[in-house]
């Protein structure tokens, strides 16, 4: 597995983090907020929104990972691996 030149984390972890942040931002946008807006909100409200956004992002990431796993299984079955 290749790594990022700036640190020792694998590139896939960096891509995962970028996707997770994009999903969080999409959730917040759907609620009418940006990450910057959270700093202006009361702490409890900002934490609640981030909790909801994190749960949303985690669910979407799990869904994507499951689909990728399923496609890999189909590929392996087709190629006989």
N, C-alpha and C positions, 0 to 999 in steps of 0.2 A: 504494500500500500504506500502511495507516495505521501510526502508530508509537505507542509507549507514551509517555504524558505525562512520565514520570519520567526517560526517557532516549531516545536516538535509535534504539534497536533496534526493528525492526518487530515488531508484536504476534505475528505468526506465529512468529518466533524465540523469543519468550517462551513461547508455547504449546508449541513443540517442546521447549524446555528443561524445562518442567513435566512433559510427558509422559515425557520421557527419565528424569527423576528418579523419577517414579511407577513406571516399569518397573524401574528399579534397585532401588527399595524392595520391589517385588513379588518380584523374584528373591531378594533377601536374606531376605525373610519366608519364602519357600519353603525356604530353607536354615536357618531358625530364628533369624535375626538381624535387627537393625534397624541403621540407620546409626549410631545412638549406641553400639550394641554393638561396632562396629568399633574404636572408640577404646580399648576394654578388651582387645582381642586383640593378640597379638604383631604387630609391623609387617608382617612377611612374610606372615602369614596374612591380615591385613586387606587388604593390597595384592592378594593373589591373589583374594580374594572380590570386591573391587571390579573387578578385571580381568574376572572371569567375568561379573559383573553388567553391566558395560559392553558386553561382547560380546553378551550376551543382549539388552540394550536396543537396541543398534545393529541387530541382526538384526530385532527386532520393528518398529523404526521403518522400516527398509528395506522390510519386508513391507507396512506400512501405506501407505508412499509409492507402492509399486508398485500396490497395489490402487486408490489414488486416481487414479493415472495411467491405469490401465485403465478405470476408470469414466468418466474425462474423455474418453478415446478413444471409448467407447461413446456417450456423450452427444453428442460432436461428430459421430459418424457418423450418429446418429439425427436430429440437427437440421440436418445438412448443412453444418456449419461446417468 
